[in-house]
Amino acid sequence: MLRSVAARGRKARGFGRLMASTDRLGRMATRVAPLANAMLRNRAARALMERTAGVARHRALRPYARTRFSTWFRRHKTPAPQEISLFPTCLVEYQAPAIGKDFVRVCERNRVGVALPEGTVCCGMPWLDLGDVERFLEAARRNVAVLEREVAAGRDIVVLQPTCGYVLKKEYPQYLGTEAARAVAARTLDASEYLMRLHAEGRLAVDFPGAQHETITWHRPCHLRAQATGYKGRDLMALTGARVSVVDGCSGIDGMWGYRVENVEMARAVAAPLAKAIEKAGGAVVAGDCHLANGAIEEETGRRPLHPVQIIARAYGIPEA
């Protein structure tokens, strides 16, 4: 399958390859975020994107933030010793920094300081989806070199998006085959996985004076399910006293696949059962760990999911970023 994708990837249109260059695109878009976001909503601009990059004009694309997460983090002074290192992912860095801010503040609420290592890049999954294995390996080697130093310093690696966590845990050891990649994979955790480990150690505060919900519908995304870590997001939110219903099912996004014009009809068909399951569950709020899947859920149901970390932050009374 990968060889077939690689053959198609060699013929990918120039702008389509730019879409896979998430760091380059993110740096450009966040500098002019109002203009970039206006273009994402503009019919003529979207028609041009469809012709040049194959991105369907009618699919909602996630907007860019004015301030990158790493910019906020450099200004933020953590009061606790740095115990863990955060791999924020390009989605949090450029489009959803509020998730990263909430995670840092939740950790600090529990006397855990967070480090943000310099030199990491996008995990490389967009290049692998495109079939460009060499670019993927380049990103993998660069990230492992940085994260290996964090592991050597005694810090675990926490990842805020399940696809990127899957890449660090599963793809890097397989494709690189190095001891360094295996060492990083062994110390990589999903955000809810890490917070539930704090709870198991008796280090997670369970007094929640802030906003709480009686019922929550939690979507367990595919790449989180593939990590075989159980139902940590559900268990984390249940600590607030909420009844958490779990819905499984593919959102039909799969990186950029579900945004391509030739795949839209199939992607929407794939996402339809998930949308029905969410509506049937009827939770007061919808939660999900994957920012891309959450975008598809919002598009199909009109309901905007929150990351479990955001649910916990509000329950602690931490103001919304």
Buried (B, 14 or more C-beta within 10 A) or exposed (E): EEEEBBEEBEEBEEBBBBBBBBBEBBEBBBEEBEEBBEBBEEEEBBEBBBEEBBBBBEBEBBBBBEEBBBBBBEEEEBEEEBBBBBBBBBBBBBBBBBBBBBBBBBBBBBEBBBBBBEEBBBBBBBBBBBBBBEBBBBBBBBBBEBBBBBBEEEBBBBBBBBBBBBBBBBBBBEBBEBEBBBBBBEBBBBBBBBBBBBBEEEEBBEEBEBBBBEEBBBBBBBBBBBBEBBBBBBBBBBBBEBEBBBBEBBBBBBBBEBBBBEBBEEBBEBBEBBBBBBBEBEBEBBBBBBBBBBBBBBBBBEBEBBBBBBBBBBBBEBEEB
